[in-house]
Amino acid sequence: MASQPVTSAAAVDIGKSTRLFWTGFAGDGSIVPPGHTLQITTLTLAFFPKNDGVIGRANISGRDAGGTSVWSLQTVYVPPLTTIHLPFPAGLILPAGGHVEIAFFDHGPGTLTLDANGLLIGQ
């Protein structure tokens, strides 16, 4: 199996969600290409408050081609101007056709950033 390192960076404001777009992905860059799986090895989050924001709460999920959650990290609290680094030695696996999204609907206000590293593995 051939694999290549991939990265993604995203920012999301309070009340919104967004997909992650990956280096090395074909098409729109957010969907795991056919014949591949995505193995996420690290996620790094930071919260940049606005006004009276005291904490950011992230929800991160990997969804299959039908939109069903394959895995989910719920309620990841990020203090202001602090970096949270989450390693996944076995990897968070996402099949072909899937995508990763981050949501920021509670607490804040401010902006959450997410940097992800992983491997795109050919089958």
DSSP file with accessible surface (Angstrom, degrees, kcal/mol):
  #  RESIDUE AA STRUCTURE BP1 BP2  ACC     N-H-->O    O-->H-N    N-H-->O    O-->H-N    TCO  KAPPA ALPHA  PHI   PSI    X-CA   Y-CA   Z-CA
    1    1 A M              0   0  186      0, 0.0     2,-0.3     0, 0.0   122,-0.1   0.000 360.0 360.0 360.0 127.5    0.0    0.0    0.0
    2    2 A A        -     0   0   80    121,-0.1   120,-3.3   120,-0.0     2,-0.3  -0.638 360.0-175.0 -85.6 144.2    1.3    3.4   -1.0
    3    3 A S  E     -A  121   0A  71     -2,-0.3   118,-0.2   118,-0.2   116,-0.0  -0.973  10.7-167.1-138.3 154.2    0.8    6.3    1.4
    4    4 A Q  E     -A  120   0A  85    116,-1.7   116,-2.9    -2,-0.3     2,-0.1  -0.998  29.6-109.3-138.9 141.6    1.5   10.0    1.3
    5    5 A P  E     -A  119   0A 106      0, 0.0     2,-0.3     0, 0.0   114,-0.2  -0.444  38.0-173.1 -67.2 141.9    1.5   12.6    4.1
    6    6 A V  E     -A  118   0A   1    112,-2.3   112,-2.2    -2,-0.1     2,-0.3  -0.965   5.9-166.7-134.6 153.3   -1.4   15.1    4.0
    7    7 A T  E     -A  117   0A  62     -2,-0.3    16,-2.4   110,-0.2     2,-0.3  -0.936   3.6-172.8-136.3 160.3   -2.2   18.2    6.0
    8    8 A S  E     -AB 116  22A   7    108,-2.0   108,-3.0    -2,-0.3     2,-0.4  -0.987   4.1-167.8-151.4 147.4   -5.2   20.5    6.5
    9    9 A A  E     +A  115   0A  70     12,-0.5    12,-0.3    -2,-0.3     2,-0.3  -0.998  14.2 169.1-136.9 138.6   -5.8   23.8    8.3
   10   10 A A  E     -A  114   0A  18    104,-2.5   104,-2.7    -2,-0.4     2,-0.4  -0.986  18.9-157.4-145.9 155.3   -9.2   25.3    9.1
   11   11 A A  E     -A  113   0A  62     -2,-0.3     2,-0.4   102,-0.2   102,-0.2  -0.994  12.7-174.0-132.4 140.3  -10.6   28.2   11.1
   12   12 A V  E     -A  112   0A   7    100,-2.7   100,-2.8    -2,-0.4     2,-0.2  -1.000  13.2-142.9-139.2 135.0  -14.2   28.4   12.2
   13   13 A D  E >   -A  111   0A  64     -2,-0.4     3,-1.6    98,-0.2    91,-0.3  -0.584  44.9 -72.8 -91.4 161.3  -16.1   31.2   14.0
   14   14 A I  T 3  S+     0   0   57     96,-1.6    91,-0.2     1,-0.3    -1,-0.2  -0.165 119.7  23.6 -53.1 136.1  -18.8   30.7   16.7
   15   15 A G  T 3  S+     0   0   46     89,-2.7     2,-0.3     1,-0.3    -1,-0.3   0.514 109.5  90.2  86.5   6.5  -22.0   29.4   15.3
   16   16 A K  E <   -F  104   0B 126     -3,-1.6    88,-2.4    88,-0.9     2,-0.3  -0.821  52.7-157.5-130.8 169.1  -20.5   27.8   12.2
   17   17 A S  E     -F  103   0B  62     -2,-0.3     2,-0.3    86,-0.2    86,-0.2  -0.951  11.8-174.7-139.1 161.1  -19.0   24.6   10.9
   18   18 A T  E     -F  102   0B  48     84,-2.3    84,-2.5    -2,-0.3     2,-0.2  -0.989  23.7-115.4-153.3 155.6  -16.7   23.8    8.0
   19   19 A R  E     -F  101   0B  86     -2,-0.3     2,-0.4    82,-0.2    82,-0.3  -0.611  33.2-115.5 -85.6 155.2  -15.1   20.9    6.2
   20   20 A L        -     0   0    0     80,-2.6     2,-0.5    -2,-0.2    80,-0.4  -0.740  22.1-150.7 -89.6 138.6  -11.3   20.3    6.2
   21   21 A F        -     0   0  107     -2,-0.4   -12,-0.5   -12,-0.3     2,-0.3  -0.950  16.7-149.6-112.1 129.2   -9.6   20.6    2.8
   22   22 A W  B >   -B    8   0A  12      7,-3.3     3,-1.2    -2,-0.5   -14,-0.2  -0.767  14.8-116.6-108.3 143.9   -6.5   18.4    2.5
   23   23 A T  T 3  S+     0   0   74    -16,-2.4   -16,-0.1    -2,-0.3     3,-0.1  -0.483 102.5  24.3 -67.7 140.1   -3.2   18.8    0.5
   24   24 A G  T 3  S+     0   0   55      1,-0.3     2,-0.4    -2,-0.2    -1,-0.2   0.452  89.8 125.5  85.8  -1.1   -2.9   16.0   -2.1
   25   25 A F    <   -     0   0   19     -3,-1.2    -1,-0.3     4,-0.1     7,-0.1  -0.749  54.5-133.2 -90.7 140.4   -6.6   15.3   -2.4
   26   26 A A  S >  S+     0   0   75     -2,-0.4     3,-1.4     5,-0.2     5,-0.3  -0.286  70.2  17.4 -79.2 173.1   -8.2   15.5   -5.9
   27   27 A G  T 3  S-     0   0   82      1,-0.2    -2,-0.1     2,-0.1     0, 0.0  -0.400 135.4  -9.4  68.0-135.9  -11.4   17.3   -6.7
   28   28 A D  T 3  S-     0   0   93     -2,-0.1    -1,-0.2     1,-0.1    -2,-0.1   0.579  91.7-122.8 -77.4  -7.9  -12.6   19.8   -4.2
   29   29 A G  S <  S+     0   0    8     -3,-1.4    -7,-3.3     2,-0.2    -4,-0.1   0.395  93.3  82.7  88.7  -3.5  -10.0   18.6   -1.7
   30   30 A S  S    S+     0   0    1     -9,-0.3     2,-0.4    -4,-0.1    70,-0.4   0.649  73.3  77.2-105.9 -16.5  -12.3   17.7    1.1
   31   31 A I  S    S-     0   0   67     -5,-0.3    68,-0.2    68,-0.1    -2,-0.2  -0.813  85.1-114.4-104.2 131.9  -13.4   14.2    0.1
   32   32 A V        -     0   0    1     66,-2.6    65,-2.9    -2,-0.4     3,-0.1  -0.432  44.6-114.4 -60.6 124.7  -11.2   11.1    0.6
   33   33 A P    >   -     0   0   20      0, 0.0     3,-1.3     0, 0.0    65,-0.1  -0.198  35.8 -85.9 -63.6 154.9  -10.4    9.9   -3.0
   34   34 A P  T 3  S+     0   0  115      0, 0.0     3,-0.1     0, 0.0    -3,-0.0  -0.260 114.8  24.1 -56.3 144.2  -11.7    6.6   -4.3
   35   35 A G  T 3  S+     0   0   40      1,-0.2    88,-2.5    -3,-0.1     2,-0.3   0.636 110.8  92.0  75.3  14.1   -9.5    3.6   -3.5
   36   36 A H  E <   -C  122   0A  60     -3,-1.3    60,-0.5    86,-0.2     2,-0.3  -0.907  56.8-152.0-133.8 162.0   -8.0    5.4   -0.5
   37   37 A T  E     -CD 121  95A  27     84,-2.1    84,-3.0    -2,-0.3     2,-0.5  -0.954  18.0-133.3-127.8 153.3   -8.4    5.8    3.3
   38   38 A L  E     -CD 120  94A   0     56,-2.8    56,-2.5    -2,-0.3     2,-0.6  -0.919  15.2-167.5-104.6 130.2   -7.5    8.8    5.4
   39   39 A Q  E     -CD 119  93A  41     80,-2.7    80,-2.2    -2,-0.5     2,-0.5  -0.939   9.7-154.7-118.9 104.9   -5.6    8.1    8.6
   40   40 A I  E     +CD 118  92A   0     52,-2.6    52,-2.1    -2,-0.6    78,-0.3  -0.690  16.7 175.5 -82.8 127.3   -5.5   11.2   10.9
   41   41 A T  E     +     0   0A  45     76,-2.4    47,-3.2    -2,-0.5     2,-0.3   0.726  61.8  15.5-104.9 -29.6   -2.5   11.1   13.2
   42   42 A T  E     -CD 117  87A  24     75,-1.6    75,-2.2    45,-0.2     2,-0.4  -0.998  51.1-167.7-146.3 148.3   -2.7   14.5   15.0
   43   43 A L  E     -CD 116  86A   0     43,-2.0    43,-3.6    -2,-0.3     2,-0.4  -0.998   9.1-167.6-129.0 134.4   -5.1   17.3   15.5
   44   44 A T  E     -CD 115  85A  27     71,-2.7    71,-2.5    -2,-0.4     2,-0.3  -0.993   9.3-172.6-125.9 124.8   -3.9   20.7   17.0
   45   45 A L  E     +CD 114  84A   1     39,-2.9    39,-2.9    -2,-0.4     2,-0.3  -0.887   8.6 178.6-118.6 150.2   -6.5   23.2   18.1
   46   46 A A  E     -CD 113  83A   9     67,-1.7    67,-2.7    -2,-0.3     2,-0.4  -0.982  16.1-145.2-144.6 151.9   -6.3   26.8   19.3
   47   47 A F  E     -Ce 112  80A   0     35,-0.6    34,-2.8    32,-0.6    35,-0.3  -0.984   6.8-168.7-123.3 127.7   -8.9   29.4   20.4
   48   48 A F  E     -C  111   0A  97     63,-3.0    63,-2.4    -2,-0.4     7,-0.0  -0.932  23.0-145.1-115.3 103.4   -8.7   33.1   19.7
   49   49 A P  E     -C  110   0A  47      0, 0.0     2,-0.4     0, 0.0    61,-0.3  -0.260   6.8-151.4 -72.0 155.9  -11.4   34.9   21.8
   50   50 A K    >   -     0   0  102     59,-1.9     3,-1.9     0, 0.0     2,-0.1  -0.971  64.2 -32.0-120.7 142.1  -13.3   37.9   20.8
   51   51 A N  T 3  S-     0   0  165     -2,-0.4    59,-0.0     1,-0.3     0, 0.0  -0.292 135.7  -5.6  52.7-113.0  -14.7   40.4   23.3
   52   52 A D  T 3  S+     0   0  127     -2,-0.1    -1,-0.3    58,-0.0     2,-0.1   0.111  89.2 147.0-101.9  23.5  -15.5   38.4   26.4
   53   53 A G    <   +     0   0   10     -3,-1.9     3,-0.1    56,-0.2    57,-0.0  -0.365  16.9 173.0 -63.0 129.9  -14.8   34.9   25.0
   54   54 A V        +     0   0  107     54,-0.8     2,-0.3     1,-0.4    -1,-0.2   0.629  60.2   4.8-114.1 -21.3  -13.5   32.6   27.8
   55   55 A I        -     0   0   47     53,-0.3    53,-2.2    24,-0.2     2,-0.4  -0.978  58.8-137.1-161.2 149.6  -13.3   29.1   26.2
   56   56 A G  E     -HG  78 107B   0     22,-2.4    22,-3.1    -2,-0.3     2,-0.6  -0.929  12.1-157.0-111.4 138.6  -13.9   27.5   22.8
   57   57 A R  E     -HG  77 106B  45     49,-0.9    49,-0.6    -2,-0.4    48,-0.4  -0.945  13.2-166.6-118.6 113.1  -15.7   24.2   22.4
   58   58 A A  E     -H   76   0B   0     18,-2.8    18,-2.5    -2,-0.6     2,-0.4  -0.741  12.6-165.6-100.5 144.7  -15.0   22.2   19.3
   59   59 A N  E     - G   0 103B  37     44,-2.1    44,-2.7    -2,-0.3     2,-0.4  -0.998  14.1-174.9-123.5 123.0  -16.8   19.2   17.9
   60   60 A I  E     +HG  73 102B   0     13,-2.6    13,-3.5    -2,-0.4     2,-0.4  -0.968   5.6 176.3-122.4 132.4  -14.8   17.3   15.2
   61   61 A S  E     -HG  72 101B   9     40,-2.5    40,-2.6    -2,-0.4     2,-0.5  -0.990  27.4-143.7-140.5 148.4  -16.2   14.4   13.2
   62   62 A G  E     -HG  71 100B   0      9,-2.3     8,-3.4    -2,-0.4     9,-1.4  -0.946  28.4-167.8-103.9 126.1  -15.3   12.1   10.4
   63   63 A R  E     -HG  69  99B  69     36,-3.1    36,-2.3    -2,-0.5     6,-0.2  -0.920  14.4-129.3-120.7 143.9  -18.3   11.3    8.1
   64   64 A D    >   -     0   0   51      4,-2.6     3,-2.2    -2,-0.4    33,-0.1  -0.133  46.4 -82.0 -78.7-177.2  -18.7    8.7    5.4
   65   65 A A  T 3  S+     0   0   81     31,-0.4    32,-0.1     1,-0.3    -1,-0.1   0.777 131.5  52.5 -60.1 -26.4  -20.0    9.4    1.9
   66   66 A G  T 3  S-     0   0   73      2,-0.1    -1,-0.3     1,-0.0     3,-0.1   0.450 120.0-107.2 -88.5  -1.4  -23.6    9.3    3.2
   67   67 A G  S <  S+     0   0   31     -3,-2.2     2,-0.3     1,-0.3    -2,-0.1   0.458  72.2 141.7  91.0   1.4  -22.9   11.8    6.0
   68   68 A T        -     0   0   90      1,-0.1    -4,-2.6    -5,-0.0    -1,-0.3  -0.583  59.7-107.0 -78.7 138.0  -23.1    9.3    8.8
   69   69 A S  E     +H   63   0B  53     -2,-0.3    -6,-0.3    -6,-0.2     3,-0.1  -0.456  34.4 178.8 -67.6 125.3  -20.6    9.9   11.6
   70   70 A V  E    S-     0   0B  70     -8,-3.4     2,-0.3     1,-0.5    -7,-0.2   0.788  75.9  -5.5 -91.8 -39.2  -17.7    7.3   11.5
   71   71 A W  E     -H   62   0B  32     -9,-1.4    -9,-2.3    21,-0.1    -1,-0.5  -0.974  68.6-164.7-150.2 158.0  -16.0    8.8   14.5
   72   72 A S  E     -H   61   0B  48     -2,-0.3     2,-0.6   -11,-0.2   -11,-0.2  -0.992  16.8-158.4-150.5 137.2  -16.5   11.9   16.6
   73   73 A L  E     -H   60   0B  38    -13,-3.5   -13,-2.6    -2,-0.3     2,-0.3  -0.956  29.9-172.5-111.9 104.8  -14.5   14.0   19.1
   74   74 A Q  E     +     0   0B 138     -2,-0.6   -15,-0.2   -15,-0.2   -16,-0.1  -0.768  54.4  11.3-103.6 147.5  -17.2   15.9   21.0
   75   75 A T  E     +     0   0B  57     -2,-0.3     2,-0.8     1,-0.2    -1,-0.2   0.943  65.4 171.9  58.6  55.9  -16.7   18.6   23.6
   76   76 A V  E     -H   58   0B  22    -18,-2.5   -18,-2.8    -3,-0.3     2,-0.4  -0.874  21.3-152.8 -92.2 107.1  -13.0   19.4   23.1
   77   77 A Y  E     -H   57   0B 102     -2,-0.8   -20,-0.2   -20,-0.2   -22,-0.0  -0.716  11.3-169.0 -87.0 133.1  -12.6   22.5   25.3
   78   78 A V  E     -H   56   0B   0    -22,-3.1   -22,-2.4    -2,-0.4     3,-0.1  -0.967  14.0-140.4-124.9 113.6   -9.8   24.9   24.2
   79   79 A P    >   -     0   0   50      0, 0.0     3,-1.3     0, 0.0   -32,-0.6  -0.310  43.2 -77.2 -66.0 158.5   -8.7   27.7   26.6
   80   80 A P  B 3  S-e   47   0A  46      0, 0.0   -32,-0.2     0, 0.0     3,-0.1  -0.248 111.1  -1.0 -59.6 140.1   -7.9   31.2   25.1
   81   81 A L  T 3  S+     0   0  131    -34,-2.8     2,-0.4     1,-0.2   -33,-0.1   0.788 105.3 122.3  51.2  36.4   -4.6   31.5   23.4
   82   82 A T    <   -     0   0   57     -3,-1.3   -35,-0.6   -35,-0.3     2,-0.5  -0.962  57.2-135.4-126.8 144.6   -3.7   28.0   24.2
   83   83 A T  E     -D   46   0A  95     -2,-0.4     2,-0.5   -37,-0.2   -37,-0.2  -0.869  13.3-163.7-102.7 130.2   -2.7   25.1   21.9
   84   84 A I  E     -D   45   0A  45    -39,-2.9   -39,-2.9    -2,-0.5     2,-0.5  -0.966   6.2-164.1-111.6 123.0   -4.2   21.7   22.4
   85   85 A H  E     -D   44   0A 106     -2,-0.5   -41,-0.2   -41,-0.2    -2,-0.0  -0.943   3.9-170.7-113.5 122.1   -2.4   18.9   20.6
   86   86 A L  E     -D   43   0A  46    -43,-3.6   -43,-2.0    -2,-0.5     2,-0.3  -0.926   5.1-164.6-115.5 107.5   -4.2   15.5   20.2
   87   87 A P  E     -D   42   0A  80      0, 0.0   -45,-0.2     0, 0.0   -46,-0.1  -0.691   6.9-165.1 -89.8 146.5   -2.1   12.6   18.9
   88   88 A F  E >   -     0   0A  40    -47,-3.2     3,-1.0    -2,-0.3     4,-0.1  -0.804   3.4-174.4-129.0  87.6   -3.7    9.4   17.6
   89   89 A P  E 3  S+     0   0A 131      0, 0.0    -1,-0.1     0, 0.0   -47,-0.0   0.841  89.9  38.8 -55.7 -36.7   -1.0    6.7   17.4
   90   90 A A  E 3  S-     0   0A  85      1,-0.1   -49,-0.1   -49,-0.1   -50,-0.0   0.587 115.9-126.9 -88.7 -10.7   -3.4    4.2   15.7
   91   91 A G  E <   -     0   0A  16     -3,-1.0     2,-0.7   -50,-0.2   -50,-0.2   0.312  11.6 -94.0  82.5 146.8   -5.0    7.0   13.6
   92   92 A L  E     -D   40   0A  28    -52,-2.1   -52,-2.6    -4,-0.1     2,-0.4  -0.909  49.5-145.5 -92.4 116.8   -8.6    8.1   13.1
   93   93 A I  E     -D   39   0A  80     -2,-0.7   -54,-0.2   -54,-0.2   -31,-0.1  -0.707  21.1-179.5 -96.4 135.5   -9.6    6.2   10.0
   94   94 A L  E     -D   38   0A   0    -56,-2.5   -56,-2.8    -2,-0.4     3,-0.1  -0.996  20.6-133.8-133.5 128.0  -12.0    7.6    7.3
   95   95 A P  E >   -D   37   0A  53      0, 0.0     3,-2.0     0, 0.0   -63,-0.3  -0.242  41.3 -69.3 -77.4 169.0  -13.0    5.6    4.2
   96   96 A A  T 3  S+     0   0   38    -60,-0.5   -31,-0.4     1,-0.3     3,-0.1  -0.207 122.1  29.0 -53.3 140.2  -13.1    6.8    0.6
   97   97 A G  T 3  S+     0   0   23    -65,-2.9    -1,-0.3     1,-0.3     2,-0.1   0.260  97.8 118.4  89.4 -10.7  -15.9    9.3    0.0
   98   98 A G    <   -     0   0    0     -3,-2.0   -66,-2.6   -65,-0.1    -1,-0.3  -0.286  43.8-162.3 -84.8 171.1  -15.7   10.6    3.6
   99   99 A H  E     - G   0  63B  13    -36,-2.3   -36,-3.1   -68,-0.2     2,-0.4  -0.965  14.6-127.6-147.2 163.5  -14.9   14.0    4.9
  100  100 A V  E     - G   0  62B   0    -70,-0.4   -80,-2.6   -80,-0.4     2,-0.3  -0.924  26.4-176.3-114.4 137.9  -13.9   15.7    8.2
  101  101 A E  E     -FG  19  61B  44    -40,-2.6   -40,-2.5    -2,-0.4     2,-0.4  -0.969  15.1-152.9-135.5 152.3  -15.7   18.7    9.7
  102  102 A I  E     -FG  18  60B   1    -84,-2.5   -84,-2.3    -2,-0.3     2,-0.4  -0.974  13.0-167.1-120.9 137.2  -15.2   20.9   12.7
  103  103 A A  E     -FG  17  59B  12    -44,-2.7   -44,-2.1    -2,-0.4     2,-0.3  -0.953  12.6-171.9-124.7 147.0  -18.1   22.7   14.4
  104  104 A F  E     +F   16   0B   0    -88,-2.4   -89,-2.7    -2,-0.4   -88,-0.9  -0.798  32.7 136.6-137.8  87.0  -18.1   25.6   16.9
  105  105 A F  E     +     0   0B 109    -48,-0.4     2,-0.3    -2,-0.3    -1,-0.1   0.596  55.0  60.5-110.1 -17.1  -21.6   26.1   18.3
  106  106 A D  E    S- G   0  57B  65    -49,-0.6   -49,-0.9   -92,-0.0    -1,-0.1  -0.881  97.1  -7.1-119.5 153.1  -21.2   26.6   22.0
  107  107 A H  E    S+ G   0  56B 101     -2,-0.3   -51,-0.2   -51,-0.1     3,-0.1  -0.329  90.2  72.1  67.4-148.7  -19.3   29.0   24.3
  108  108 A G        -     0   0   13    -53,-2.2   -54,-0.8     1,-0.2   -53,-0.3  -0.579  51.8-148.7  84.4-152.0  -17.0   31.5   22.7
  109  109 A P  S    S+     0   0   40      0, 0.0   -59,-1.9     0, 0.0     2,-0.3   0.601  73.0  59.9 -77.4 165.2  -17.2   34.0   21.0
  110  110 A G  E    S- C   0  49A   1    -61,-0.3   -96,-1.6    -2,-0.1     2,-0.4  -0.979  85.0 -60.0 150.9-157.9  -14.1   33.9   18.9
  111  111 A T  E     -AC  13  48A  25    -63,-2.4   -63,-3.0    -2,-0.3     2,-0.4  -0.987  31.7-154.3-129.2 132.4  -12.4   31.7   16.4
  112  112 A L  E     -AC  12  47A   0   -100,-2.8  -100,-2.7    -2,-0.4     2,-0.4  -0.877  12.2-159.5 -99.8 137.4  -11.2   28.1   16.7
  113  113 A T  E     -AC  11  46A  32    -67,-2.7   -67,-1.7    -2,-0.4     2,-0.4  -0.900   4.8-167.2-115.0 150.0   -8.4   26.9   14.5
  114  114 A L  E     -AC  10  45A   0   -104,-2.7  -104,-2.5    -2,-0.4     2,-0.4  -0.996   6.5-172.0-137.9 127.3   -7.6   23.3   13.6
  115  115 A D  E     -AC   9  44A  76    -71,-2.5   -71,-2.7    -2,-0.4     2,-0.4  -0.985  14.2-169.4-116.4 131.7   -4.4   21.9   12.0
  116  116 A A  E     -AC   8  43A   1   -108,-3.0  -108,-2.0    -2,-0.4     2,-0.3  -0.948   9.8-168.5-126.0 144.5   -4.5   18.2   11.1
  117  117 A N  E     +AC   7  42A  65    -75,-2.2   -76,-2.4    -2,-0.4   -75,-1.6  -0.966  25.7 129.5-126.9 146.3   -1.8   15.8    9.9
  118  118 A G  E     -AC   6  40A   5   -112,-2.2  -112,-2.3    -2,-0.3     2,-0.4  -0.932  47.4 -90.1-168.9-168.8   -2.4   12.3    8.5
  119  119 A L  E     -AC   5  39A  53    -80,-2.2   -80,-2.7    -2,-0.3     2,-0.7  -0.988  18.0-146.4-126.2 135.1   -1.7    9.8    5.8
  120  120 A L  E     -AC   4  38A   7   -116,-2.9  -116,-1.7    -2,-0.4     2,-0.5  -0.916  27.0-161.4 -96.7 115.3   -3.6    9.2    2.6
  121  121 A I  E     -AC   3  37A  27    -84,-3.0   -84,-2.1    -2,-0.7  -118,-0.2  -0.899   7.9-144.5-110.6 123.0   -3.3    5.4    2.1
  122  122 A G  E       C   0  36A  13   -120,-3.3   -86,-0.2    -2,-0.5   -87,-0.1  -0.564 360.0 360.0 -81.6 147.3   -3.9    3.8   -1.3
  123  123 A Q              0   0  153    -88,-2.5  -121,-0.1    -2,-0.2    -1,-0.1  -0.637 360.0 360.0-102.4 360.0   -5.6    0.3   -1.3
